[in-house]
């Protein structure tokens, strides 16, 4: 039977290796065990969020180091990659048979980002300030003149606040932006990571209609497609189209304005399949239902993927979230 304490210590030693290499704060192995344990929960558990998030939050709120910034060590892909490499170098053994540097890289990325968020070292407000610097004066003036309204976003992890690849989803960035320049516009983020369109439909009445918004952005597709096993079980995608259409019809019935957000650049899923089953399907629904479509899928093909996405080649980075927010801004002032 694997000794969990010793395995946690293996990860902790890899963290200390990283801190030493990048000349961070001198700490003992005991001080970094909580950080290591959070990483370990993530790599050993496919459903890590229910177990990991409370642990990360507890560490952050009680002052225990749970990200590299707490250890005075730079946080970047190089740092994360080195920590992952050292875990492999120290021959970590968990309950699963096979581990790779990429698995450790993803785990460190998650815990580090969540640690920064719960410690308030990185917030959606910071990204909102950066977004405003990306906008010209004319655009900002138009945003300041927008009338009083409530906007709801409903979707999956590309929107969700609980996002391991960024300090907040683009709805959160927009919410903080409007708090700075126009408090008459209220933004509500109803994105939940891992959800499909039919799960969104099941909570639509509570999370959207009950909020009585003036405008709703709907963005699903990636998780729906994950049920198709590479596009072979298209019955799931028929369910996707049915669920998306049902949400739009509910909005129309209540007199709420609607818009589709069309996903992002795909590497995790075959993008040809994603384009066929999600992007093109949303565009067709937009035409048939007379709903505007923000084509965030196509505009994310500009530039290298590192400028948009996290290490998993799927979720948005801080820059990706800001650029999504900028596209929503363009739509709002139109």
C-alpha angles and dihedrals in degrees: 000000000000116000102232094196092056091047091050087051090053090059091043090055090050088054090051089049088055094046090050094048093051094041096245132157117314107244138161125248090250091060093057098042093095090053089048093047092053089052090048093051089053098051093044098046127057089199094049099148098078091051101033105044096059090047094050091046092050092050093048094048094047095046098251113145110256102154135041092253088065087057093050089247122134115256112221138118091273092057093046092047092052092050089051091048092051091052088057091043091055090050100239113202120196134165092282121079101227132041131172138190089254092058090052091044091055092046094051090046092054097046094042093051094045089047090054092048097048090044088050091236088127122028140169087247090063089052090047090056089050090048092055089055088056092056126081122236094255092056092047091050090052090050090051090055096052112123125245110289146143120231124194126195119199122184146092137296094311086071103029122114089218090074120148095199099054142024090253144343120269092258088058090050090051091047091055091044092056091047086060101043109016121014091183088079113073121192123199121194112211095166117133122189119243096018129138127214092259090053088051090050091052091059097033097103093052101036099038117012094044090054089062095220127184092217135020129195115204120199124169136129114101096079091041089056092049087069092061097070093228098333100303099112099058093168086084091056090050085057089050092055092045093050094046091049091049092054092051092049090052090052093048091050090056093045093246117147115240142203136175123228108208107214129248142277110301130219099142090059123039100269094213088060092043091051092049099044102032114016098041092039092054091047090053092047088050091054095043095045095035092239121147115243124212100211097213090152094066099040090055089066089076112102132357117322090243088070091061113020142056125242091276090067090232116067127067123258123217089273092047091052091050092050091049088051090051090055090053089051090054090052094048095052092047 
